[in-house]
């Protein structure tokens, strides 16, 4: 029995592959949902002033001062008194009592930190140069 090769070749040439879009769309949306659920979203480049206490992630023992780095830091005021002279490498060291009981307002767009100490706390001990 002989095969008709020309008929087979014509059948292969005319038979174009078909791509079923339904399973493809299901897989793409499943991957998209998976990536969105497992991603963590963070705000970048806040334009408003942020008021609150800085998050201290790691500590290697007891310390009186914690370092607060702010990109482009130019000005630090404590109870209205300019303490910008203590800025070193765009960061400032703030006393733990001020972090726990006072108020710290960070304005990254302006490059400034405004600190209000708790009542009775000396202003000269609130910040110091990082060292």
N, CA, C and O atoms as a GROMACS GRO file, in nm:
protein
  524
    1UNK      N    1   0.083  -0.116   0.000
    1UNK     CA    2   0.000   0.000   0.000
    1UNK      C    3   0.089   0.124   0.000
    1UNK      O    4   0.174   0.142   0.087
    2UNK      N    5   0.069   0.205  -0.094
    2UNK     CA    6   0.152   0.323  -0.111
    2UNK      C    7   0.085   0.443  -0.046
    2UNK      O    8  -0.037   0.458  -0.049
    3UNK      N    9   0.168   0.528   0.014
    3UNK     CA   10   0.118   0.651   0.076
    3UNK      C   11   0.123   0.765  -0.024
    3UNK      O   12   0.215   0.774  -0.106
    4UNK      N   13   0.024   0.848  -0.016
    4UNK     CA   14   0.022   0.965  -0.103
    4UNK      C   15   0.094   1.078  -0.029
    4UNK      O   16   0.034   1.148   0.053
    5UNK      N   17   0.222   1.096  -0.060
    5UNK     CA   18   0.304   1.195   0.011
    5UNK      C   19   0.261   1.337  -0.020
    5UNK      O   20   0.267   1.424   0.067
    6UNK      N   21   0.220   1.364  -0.141
    6UNK     CA   22   0.178   1.500  -0.177
    6UNK      C   23   0.055   1.542  -0.096
    6UNK      O   24   0.045   1.656  -0.051
    7UNK      N   25  -0.037   1.449  -0.077
    7UNK     CA   26  -0.157   1.480   0.002
    7UNK      C   27  -0.119   1.508   0.148
    7UNK      O   28  -0.175   1.598   0.211
    8UNK      N   29  -0.026   1.432   0.199
    8UNK     CA   30   0.019   1.451   0.337
    8UNK      C   31   0.092   1.585   0.353
    8UNK      O   32   0.072   1.654   0.452
    9UNK      N   33   0.177   1.621   0.257
    9UNK     CA   34   0.249   1.748   0.260
    9UNK      C   35   0.152   1.866   0.254
    9UNK      O   36   0.166   1.963   0.328
   10UNK      N   37   0.054   1.858   0.166
   10UNK     CA   38  -0.045   1.965   0.155
   10UNK      C   39  -0.125   1.980   0.284
   10UNK      O   40  -0.159   2.090   0.326
   11UNK      N   41  -0.154   1.868   0.345
   11UNK     CA   42  -0.228   1.872   0.471
   11UNK      C   43  -0.145   1.942   0.580
   11UNK      O   44  -0.200   2.019   0.660
   12UNK      N   45  -0.014   1.916   0.585
   12UNK     CA   46   0.074   1.980   0.683
   12UNK      C   47   0.090   2.129   0.655
   12UNK      O   48   0.097   2.209   0.749
   13UNK      N   49   0.098   2.167   0.528
   13UNK     CA   50   0.114   2.308   0.492
   13UNK      C   51  -0.012   2.388   0.525
   13UNK      O   52  -0.003   2.502   0.571
   14UNK      N   53  -0.125   2.332   0.501
   14UNK     CA   54  -0.251   2.403   0.523
   14UNK      C   55  -0.295   2.402   0.670
   14UNK      O   56  -0.374   2.485   0.712
   15UNK      N   57  -0.244   2.309   0.743
   15UNK     CA   58  -0.283   2.296   0.884
   15UNK      C   59  -0.198   2.391   0.968
   15UNK      O   60  -0.082   2.362   0.999
   16UNK      N   61  -0.256   2.504   1.006
   16UNK     CA   62  -0.184   2.602   1.088
   16UNK      C   63  -0.212   2.572   1.234
   16UNK      O   64  -0.324   2.536   1.271
   17UNK      N   65  -0.110   2.586   1.317
   17UNK     CA   66  -0.132   2.558   1.459
   17UNK      C   67  -0.227   2.661   1.521
   17UNK      O   68  -0.222   2.780   1.488
   18UNK      N   69  -0.312   2.613   1.609
   18UNK     CA   70  -0.405   2.701   1.678
   18UNK      C   71  -0.364   2.714   1.824
   18UNK      O   72  -0.322   2.618   1.888
   19UNK      N   73  -0.378   2.832   1.871
   19UNK     CA   74  -0.342   2.861   2.010
   19UNK      C   75  -0.470   2.888   2.086
   19UNK      O   76  -0.541   2.984   2.058
   20UNK      N   77  -0.500   2.803   2.182
   20UNK     CA   78  -0.622   2.819   2.261
   20UNK      C   79  -0.595   2.924   2.369
   20UNK      O   80  -0.511   2.903   2.457
   21UNK      N   81  -0.667   3.034   2.363
   21UNK     CA   82  -0.642   3.147   2.453
   21UNK      C   83  -0.701   3.129   2.593
   21UNK      O   84  -0.651   3.190   2.688
   22UNK      N   85  -0.804   3.049   2.609
   22UNK     CA   86  -0.871   3.036   2.739
   22UNK      C   87  -0.776   2.982   2.846
   22UNK      O   88  -0.765   3.044   2.952
   23UNK      N   89  -0.709   2.870   2.824
   23UNK     CA   90  -0.616   2.823   2.929
   23UNK      C   91  -0.500   2.920   2.951
   23UNK      O   92  -0.451   2.935   3.063
   24UNK      N   93  -0.456   2.985   2.843
   24UNK     CA   94  -0.347   3.082   2.855
   24UNK      C   95  -0.387   3.198   2.946
   24UNK      O   96  -0.309   3.238   3.033
   25UNK      N   97  -0.506   3.252   2.928
   25UNK     CA   98  -0.554   3.362   3.011
   25UNK      C   99  -0.572   3.316   3.155
   25UNK      O  100  -0.540   3.391   3.248
   26UNK      N  101  -0.621   3.194   3.176
   26UNK     CA  102  -0.634   3.141   3.312
   26UNK      C  103  -0.500   3.135   3.383
   26UNK      O  104  -0.489   3.173   3.500
   27UNK      N  105  -0.398   3.087   3.313
   27UNK     CA  106  -0.265   3.075   3.374
   27UNK      C  107  -0.207   3.212   3.402
   27UNK      O  108  -0.148   3.233   3.508
   28UNK      N  109  -0.221   3.306   3.310
   28UNK     CA  110  -0.166   3.440   3.329
   28UNK      C  111  -0.233   3.508   3.448
   28UNK      O  112  -0.164   3.568   3.531
   29UNK      N  113  -0.365   3.502   3.458
   29UNK     CA  114  -0.433   3.564   3.571
   29UNK      C  115  -0.400   3.495   3.703
   29UNK      O  116  -0.390   3.562   3.807
   30UNK      N  117  -0.382   3.366   3.702
   30UNK     CA  118  -0.342   3.295   3.823
   30UNK      C  119  -0.205   3.342   3.870
   30UNK      O  120  -0.185   3.366   3.988
   31UNK      N  121  -0.112   3.355   3.777
   31UNK     CA  122   0.021   3.404   3.812
   31UNK      C  123   0.015   3.549   3.862
   31UNK      O  124   0.083   3.585   3.957
   32UNK      N  125  -0.065   3.630   3.798
   32UNK     CA  126  -0.079   3.770   3.838
   32UNK      C  127  -0.136   3.781   3.980
   32UNK      O  128  -0.087   3.860   4.061
   33UNK      N  129  -0.238   3.704   4.009
   33UNK     CA  130  -0.297   3.706   4.144
   33UNK      C  131  -0.197   3.656   4.247
   33UNK      O  132  -0.187   3.713   4.356
   34UNK      N  133  -0.123   3.551   4.214
   34UNK     CA  134  -0.021   3.498   4.305
   34UNK      C  135   0.084   3.605   4.335
   34UNK      O  136   0.121   3.624   4.451
   35UNK      N  137   0.133   3.674   4.232
   35UNK     CA  138   0.235   3.776   4.253
   35UNK      C  139   0.182   3.894   4.333
   35UNK      O  140   0.255   3.951   4.415
   36UNK      N  141   0.058   3.932   4.312
   36UNK     CA  142   0.002   4.044   4.387
   36UNK      C  143  -0.019   4.008   4.534
   36UNK      O  144   0.001   4.092   4.621
   37UNK      N  145  -0.060   3.886   4.560
   37UNK     CA  146  -0.085   3.845   4.699
   37UNK      C  147   0.046   3.830   4.775
   37UNK      O  148   0.052   3.865   4.893
   38UNK      N  149   0.149   3.780   4.711
   38UNK     CA  150   0.275   3.757   4.780
   38UNK      C  151   0.367   3.878   4.785
   38UNK      O  152   0.468   3.875   4.854
   39UNK      N  153   0.334   3.984   4.713
   39UNK     CA  154   0.417   4.105   4.712
   39UNK      C  155   0.387   4.190   4.834
   39UNK      O  156   0.277   4.187   4.889
   40UNK      N  157   0.487   4.264   4.875
   40UNK     CA  158   0.465   4.362   4.980
   40UNK      C  159   0.478   4.500   4.918
   40UNK      O  160   0.571   4.527   4.842
   41UNK      N  161   0.385   4.585   4.951
   41UNK     CA  162   0.382   4.718   4.893
   41UNK      C  163   0.429   4.818   4.997
   41UNK      O  164   0.388   4.812   5.113
   42UNK      N  165   0.515   4.910   4.956
   42UNK     CA  166   0.564   5.014   5.045
   42UNK      C  167   0.552   5.148   4.974
   42UNK      O  168   0.564   5.156   4.852
   43UNK      N  169   0.529   5.252   5.052
   43UNK     CA  170   0.522   5.384   4.991
   43UNK      C  171   0.662   5.437   4.971
   43UNK      O  172   0.747   5.427   5.060
   44UNK      N  173   0.686   5.491   4.856
   44UNK     CA  174   0.817   5.546   4.825
   44UNK      C  175   0.804   5.695   4.803
   44UNK      O  176   0.710   5.741   4.738
   45UNK      N  177   0.898   5.770   4.856
   45UNK     CA  178   0.900   5.913   4.834
   45UNK      C  179   0.780   5.986   4.890
   45UNK      O  180   0.707   6.052   4.816
   46UNK      N  181   0.759   5.974   5.019
   46UNK     CA  182   0.645   6.042   5.080
   46UNK      C  183   0.662   6.193   5.065
   46UNK      O  184   0.771   6.246   5.085
   47UNK      N  185   0.553   6.260   5.030
   47UNK     CA  186   0.560   6.404   5.013
   47UNK      C  187   0.508   6.477   5.136
   47UNK      O  188   0.537   6.595   5.153
   48UNK      N  189   0.433   6.411   5.220
   48UNK     CA  190   0.380   6.475   5.340
   48UNK      C  191   0.478   6.457   5.455
   48UNK      O  192   0.569   6.374   5.448
   49UNK      N  193   0.459   6.534   5.559
   49UNK     CA  194   0.544   6.516   5.675
   49UNK      C  195   0.497   6.394   5.752
   49UNK      O  196   0.377   6.367   5.762
   50UNK      N  197   0.592   6.321   5.806
   50UNK     CA  198   0.562   6.201   5.881
   50UNK      C  199   0.588   6.229   6.027
   50UNK      O  200   0.697   6.272   6.065
   51UNK      N  201   0.489   6.206   6.109
   51UNK     CA  202   0.504   6.230   6.251
   51UNK      C  203   0.492   6.097   6.324
   51UNK      O  204   0.400   6.020   6.298
   52UNK      N  205   0.585   6.070   6.412
   52UNK     CA  206   0.579   5.947   6.488
   52UNK      C  207   0.717   5.908   6.534
   52UNK      O  208   0.813   5.983   6.520
   53UNK      N  209   0.724   5.791   6.589
   53UNK     CA  210   0.850   5.744   6.642
   53UNK      C  211   0.920   5.656   6.538
   53UNK      O  212   0.854   5.578   6.469
   54UNK      N  213   1.051   5.668   6.523
   54UNK     CA  214   1.122   5.585   6.426
   54UNK      C  215   1.120   5.439   6.467
   54UNK      O  216   1.116   5.406   6.586
   55UNK      N  217   1.124   5.352   6.370
   55UNK     CA  218   1.125   5.209   6.396
   55UNK      C  219   1.269   5.164   6.420
   55UNK      O  220   1.354   5.175   6.332
   56UNK      N  221   1.296   5.113   6.538
   56UNK     CA  222   1.427   5.061   6.571
   56UNK      C  223   1.424   4.912   6.542
   56UNK      O  224   1.353   4.837   6.609
   57UNK      N  225   1.502   4.868   6.440
   57UNK     CA  226   1.494   4.729   6.399
   57UNK      C  227   1.588   4.639   6.478
   57UNK      O  228   1.547   4.534   6.528
   58UNK      N  229   1.711   4.680   6.490
   58UNK     CA  230   1.806   4.594   6.560
   58UNK      C  231   1.882   4.677   6.662
   58UNK      O  232   1.906   4.796   6.644
   59UNK      N  233   1.918   4.612   6.769
   59UNK     CA  234   1.996   4.678   6.872
   59UNK      C  235   2.099   4.578   6.922
   59UNK      O  236   2.068   4.462   6.949
   60UNK      N  237   2.223   4.624   6.935
   60UNK     CA  238   2.327   4.536   6.984
   60UNK      C  239   2.364   4.576   7.127
   60UNK      O  240   2.480   4.606   7.156
   61UNK      N  241   2.266   4.575   7.214
   61UNK     CA  242   2.291   4.607   7.353
   61UNK      C  243   2.218   4.733   7.393
   61UNK      O  244   2.139   4.788   7.317
   62UNK      N  245   2.246   4.778   7.515
   62UNK     CA  246   2.180   4.898   7.564
   62UNK      C  247   2.252   5.020   7.512
   62UNK      O  248   2.375   5.023   7.502
   63UNK      N  249   2.175   5.121   7.478
   63UNK     CA  250   2.232   5.244   7.427
   63UNK      C  251   2.143   5.360   7.469
   63UNK      O  252   2.021   5.345   7.480
   64UNK      N  253   2.204   5.475   7.492
   64UNK     CA  254   2.125   5.594   7.526
   64UNK      C  255   2.077   5.666   7.402
   64UNK      O  256   1.974   5.734   7.407
   65UNK      N  257   2.148   5.652   7.292
   65UNK     CA  258   2.115   5.724   7.169
   65UNK      C  259   2.097   5.625   7.054
   65UNK      O  260   2.167   5.524   7.044
   66UNK      N  261   2.002   5.657   6.967
   66UNK     CA  262   1.979   5.578   6.847
   66UNK      C  263   1.996   5.667   6.725
   66UNK      O  264   1.957   5.784   6.726
   67UNK      N  265   2.054   5.611   6.622
   67UNK     CA  266   2.085   5.682   6.499
   67UNK      C  267   1.961   5.692   6.411
   67UNK      O  268   1.893   5.591   6.389
   68UNK      N  269   1.930   5.811   6.362
   68UNK     CA  270   1.818   5.831   6.268
   68UNK      C  271   1.876   5.890   6.139
   68UNK      O  272   1.908   6.008   6.134
   69UNK      N  273   1.890   5.807   6.036
   69UNK     CA  274   1.940   5.860   5.908
   69UNK      C  275   1.824   5.911   5.822
   69UNK      O  276   1.719   5.848   5.815
   70UNK      N  277   1.845   6.025   5.756
   70UNK     CA  278   1.747   6.083   5.664
   70UNK      C  279   1.826   6.133   5.543
   70UNK      O  280   1.918   6.214   5.558
   71UNK      N  281   1.791   6.084   5.425
   71UNK     CA  282   1.862   6.126   5.305
   71UNK      C  283   1.845   6.275   5.284
   71UNK      O  284   1.732   6.325   5.282
   72UNK      N  285   1.955   6.346   5.268
   72UNK     CA  286   1.950   6.490   5.245
   72UNK      C  287   1.920   6.571   5.369
   72UNK      O  288   1.867   6.682   5.358
   73UNK      N  289   1.951   6.518   5.486
   73UNK     CA  290   1.923   6.588   5.612
   73UNK      C  291   2.007   6.715   5.621
   73UNK      O  292   2.130   6.710   5.611
   74UNK      N  293   1.940   6.830   5.641
   74UNK     CA  294   2.009   6.959   5.648
   74UNK      C  295   1.980   7.034   5.778
   74UNK      O  296   2.063   7.114   5.823
   75UNK      N  297   1.864   7.008   5.841
   75UNK     CA  298   1.825   7.088   5.956
   75UNK      C  299   1.761   6.999   6.063
   75UNK      O  300   1.677   6.914   6.034
   76UNK      N  301   1.802   7.022   6.188
   76UNK     CA  302   1.744   6.954   6.304
   76UNK      C  303   1.714   7.060   6.408
   76UNK      O  304   1.801   7.137   6.448
   77UNK      N  305   1.589   7.063   6.452
   77UNK     CA  306   1.551   7.156   6.559
   77UNK      C  307   1.494   7.076   6.676
   77UNK      O  308   1.418   6.981   6.659
   78UNK      N  309   1.534   7.118   6.797
   78UNK     CA  310   1.486   7.056   6.920
   78UNK      C  311   1.418   7.166   7.001
   78UNK      O  312   1.483   7.260   7.046
   79UNK      N  313   1.286   7.154   7.020
   79UNK     CA  314   1.206   7.254   7.091
   79UNK      C  315   1.230   7.394   7.035
   79UNK      O  316   1.235   7.491   7.110
   80UNK      N  317   1.244   7.405   6.904
   80UNK     CA  318   1.264   7.534   6.839
   80UNK      C  319   1.408   7.581   6.833
   80UNK      O  320   1.436   7.686   6.774
   81UNK      N  321   1.501   7.507   6.893
   81UNK     CA  322   1.643   7.544   6.893
   81UNK      C  323   1.714   7.465   6.783
   81UNK      O  324   1.700   7.343   6.774
   82UNK      N  325   1.790   7.536   6.701
   82UNK     CA  326   1.859   7.472   6.588
   82UNK      C  327   1.977   7.389   6.640
   82UNK      O  328   2.066   7.440   6.707
   83UNK      N  329   1.974   7.260   6.607
   83UNK     CA  330   2.082   7.168   6.646
   83UNK      C  331   2.144   7.104   6.521
   83UNK      O  332   2.189   6.990   6.525
   84UNK      N  333   2.147   7.179   6.410
   84UNK     CA  334   2.198   7.125   6.284
   84UNK      C  335   2.347   7.097   6.288
   84UNK      O  336   2.397   7.022   6.203
   85UNK      N  337   2.417   7.153   6.382
   85UNK     CA  338   2.561   7.129   6.395
   85UNK      C  339   2.594   6.985   6.432
   85UNK      O  340   2.707   6.940   6.413
   86UNK      N  341   2.497   6.912   6.483
   86UNK     CA  342   2.520   6.773   6.522
   86UNK      C  343   2.501   6.675   6.406
   86UNK      O  344   2.526   6.555   6.422
   87UNK      N  345   2.459   6.722   6.291
   87UNK     CA  346   2.436   6.633   6.176
   87UNK      C  347   2.570   6.582   6.124
   87UNK      O  348   2.663   6.660   6.102
   88UNK      N  349   2.578   6.452   6.106
   88UNK     CA  350   2.699   6.390   6.051
   88UNK      C  351   2.656   6.279   5.956
   88UNK      O  352   2.582   6.189   5.995
   89UNK      N  353   2.701   6.285   5.832
   89UNK     CA  354   2.666   6.186   5.729
   89UNK      C  355   2.515   6.171   5.713
   89UNK      O  356   2.464   6.060   5.702
   90UNK      N  357   2.446   6.284   5.710
   90UNK     CA  358   2.301   6.288   5.691
   90UNK      C  359   2.225   6.208   5.797
   90UNK      O  360   2.122   6.147   5.766
   91UNK      N  361   2.275   6.207   5.919
   91UNK     CA  362   2.207   6.137   6.028
   91UNK      C  363   2.231   6.210   6.159
   91UNK      O  364   2.321   6.294   6.171
   92UNK      N  365   2.149   6.177   6.256
   92UNK     CA  366   2.156   6.239   6.389
   92UNK      C  367   2.130   6.130   6.494
   92UNK      O  368   2.053   6.037   6.469
   93UNK      N  369   2.191   6.142   6.609
   93UNK     CA  370   2.168   6.049   6.719
   93UNK      C  371   2.068   6.112   6.816
   93UNK      O  372   2.089   6.224   6.863
   94UNK      N  373   1.959   6.041   6.844
   94UNK     CA  374   1.851   6.092   6.929
   94UNK      C  375   1.843   6.007   7.056
   94UNK      O  376   1.853   5.884   7.050
   95UNK      N  377   1.824   6.072   7.168
   95UNK     CA  378   1.817   6.004   7.298
   95UNK      C  379   1.693   5.914   7.304
   95UNK      O  380   1.589   5.945   7.247
   96UNK      N  381   1.707   5.800   7.373
   96UNK     CA  382   1.598   5.703   7.381
   96UNK      C  383   1.474   5.759   7.452
   96UNK      O  384   1.362   5.723   7.416
   97UNK      N  385   1.493   5.845   7.550
   97UNK     CA  386   1.378   5.904   7.619
   97UNK      C  387   1.297   5.991   7.523
   97UNK      O  388   1.174   5.993   7.530
   98UNK      N  389   1.366   6.062   7.436
   98UNK     CA  390   1.297   6.146   7.336
   98UNK      C  391   1.222   6.057   7.238
   98UNK      O  392   1.110   6.090   7.198
   99UNK      N  393   1.281   5.946   7.199
   99UNK     CA  394   1.214   5.854   7.106
   99UNK      C  395   1.091   5.794   7.171
   99UNK      O  396   0.986   5.783   7.107
  100UNK      N  397   1.102   5.755   7.297
  100UNK     CA  398   0.990   5.688   7.366
  100UNK      C  399   0.879   5.784   7.407
  100UNK      O  400   0.761   5.752   7.392
  101UNK      N  401   0.915   5.901   7.460
  101UNK     CA  402   0.816   5.989   7.521
  101UNK      C  403   0.794   6.120   7.446
  101UNK      O  404   0.694   6.188   7.468
  102UNK      N  405   0.885   6.156   7.360
  102UNK     CA  406   0.874   6.283   7.287
  102UNK      C  407   0.806   6.264   7.153
  102UNK      O  408   0.744   6.161   7.126
  103UNK      N  409   0.818   6.368   7.070
  103UNK     CA  410   0.759   6.363   6.936
  103UNK      C  411   0.865   6.400   6.834
  103UNK      O  412   0.938   6.498   6.850
  104UNK      N  413   0.873   6.319   6.728
  104UNK     CA  414   0.971   6.342   6.623
  104UNK      C  415   0.895   6.354   6.491
  104UNK      O  416   0.820   6.264   6.453
  105UNK      N  417   0.915   6.466   6.422
  105UNK     CA  418   0.852   6.487   6.292
  105UNK      C  419   0.963   6.491   6.188
  105UNK      O  420   1.054   6.574   6.196
  106UNK      N  421   0.955   6.400   6.092
  106UNK     CA  422   1.056   6.391   5.987
  106UNK      C  423   0.994   6.440   5.857
  106UNK      O  424   0.890   6.391   5.815
  107UNK      N  425   1.059   6.538   5.796
  107UNK     CA  426   1.014   6.591   5.666
  107UNK      C  427   1.124   6.563   5.564
  107UNK      O  428   1.213   6.645   5.544
  108UNK      N  429   1.118   6.447   5.499
  108UNK     CA  430   1.227   6.409   5.408
  108UNK      C  431   1.238   6.500   5.287
  108UNK      O  432   1.348   6.520   5.234
  109UNK      N  433   1.127   6.556   5.241
  109UNK     CA  434   1.132   6.643   5.124
  109UNK      C  435   1.210   6.771   5.154
  109UNK      O  436   1.283   6.821   5.069
  110UNK      N  437   1.194   6.824   5.276
  110UNK     CA  438   1.266   6.944   5.316
  110UNK      C  439   1.403   6.913   5.378
  110UNK      O  440   1.484   7.003   5.396
  111UNK      N  441   1.428   6.786   5.410
  111UNK     CA  442   1.554   6.746   5.472
  111UNK      C  443   1.566   6.796   5.614
  111UNK      O  444   1.672   6.842   5.656
  112UNK      N  445   1.456   6.788   5.690
  112UNK     CA  446   1.461   6.836   5.827
  112UNK      C  447   1.390   6.742   5.924
  112UNK      O  448   1.300   6.667   5.887
  113UNK      N  449   1.434   6.750   6.049
  113UNK     CA  450   1.373   6.676   6.159
  113UNK      C  451   1.336   6.777   6.267
  113UNK      O  452   1.419   6.859   6.306
  114UNK      N  453   1.213   6.770   6.314
  114UNK     CA  454   1.167   6.858   6.422
  114UNK      C  455   1.137   6.769   6.543
  114UNK      O  456   1.056   6.677   6.536
  115UNK      N  457   1.205   6.799   6.653
  115UNK     CA  458   1.194   6.716   6.774
  115UNK      C  459   1.134   6.799   6.886
  115UNK      O  460   1.175   6.912   6.912
  116UNK      N  461   1.035   6.740   6.954
  116UNK     CA  462   0.978   6.798   7.075
  116UNK      C  463   1.007   6.702   7.189
  116UNK      O  464   0.962   6.587   7.188
  117UNK      N  465   1.083   6.749   7.287
  117UNK     CA  466   1.121   6.662   7.399
  117UNK      C  467   1.009   6.654   7.501
  117UNK      O  468   0.923   6.742   7.506
  118UNK      N  469   1.008   6.549   7.582
  118UNK     CA  470   0.909   6.542   7.690
  118UNK      C  471   0.937   6.652   7.793
  118UNK      O  472   1.050   6.702   7.803
  119UNK      N  473   0.836   6.689   7.867
  119UNK     CA  474   0.853   6.799   7.964
  119UNK      C  475   0.957   6.761   8.069
  119UNK      O  476   0.958   6.650   8.121
  120UNK      N  477   1.043   6.857   8.098
  120UNK     CA  478   1.147   6.837   8.198
  120UNK      C  479   1.275   6.776   8.142
  120UNK      O  480   1.374   6.767   8.215
  121UNK      N  481   1.277   6.734   8.018
  121UNK     CA  482   1.397   6.674   7.960
  121UNK      C  483   1.486   6.785   7.905
  121UNK      O  484   1.436   6.871   7.832
  122UNK      N  485   1.616   6.786   7.938
  122UNK     CA  486   1.703   6.893   7.890
  122UNK      C  487   1.723   6.888   7.738
  122UNK      O  488   1.744   6.782   7.680
  123UNK      N  489   1.715   7.005   7.677
  123UNK     CA  490   1.728   7.015   7.532
  123UNK      C  491   1.866   6.976   7.483
  123UNK      O  492   1.879   6.918   7.375
  124UNK      N  493   1.970   7.007   7.561
  124UNK     CA  494   2.106   6.979   7.517
  124UNK      C  495   2.140   6.830   7.517
  124UNK      O  496   2.238   6.789   7.455
  125UNK      N  497   2.061   6.747   7.586
  125UNK     CA  498   2.086   6.603   7.586
  125UNK      C  499   1.998   6.527   7.486
  125UNK      O  500   2.012   6.406   7.472
  126UNK      N  501   1.907   6.597   7.416
  126UNK     CA  502   1.813   6.531   7.326
  126UNK      C  503   1.882   6.470   7.204
  126UNK      O  504   1.847   6.361   7.161
  127UNK      N  505   1.979   6.540   7.148
  127UNK     CA  506   2.050   6.490   7.030
  127UNK      C  507   2.200   6.508   7.049
  127UNK      O  508   2.246   6.588   7.131
  128UNK      N  509   2.275   6.431   6.973
  128UNK     CA  510   2.418   6.445   6.968
  128UNK      C  511   2.467   6.398   6.832
  128UNK      O  512   2.392   6.336   6.756
  129UNK      N  513   2.591   6.427   6.802
  129UNK     CA  514   2.648   6.385   6.674
  129UNK      C  515   2.672   6.235   6.678
  129UNK      O  516   2.718   6.182   6.779
  130UNK      N  517   2.641   6.164   6.568
  130UNK     CA  518   2.667   6.020   6.564
  130UNK      C  519   2.816   5.994   6.577
  130UNK      O  520   2.899   6.068   6.524
  131UNK      N  521   2.848   5.890   6.647
  131UNK     CA  522   2.990   5.865   6.665
  131UNK      C  523   3.022   5.728   6.682
  131UNK      O  524   3.139   5.693   6.698
   0.00000   0.00000   0.00000
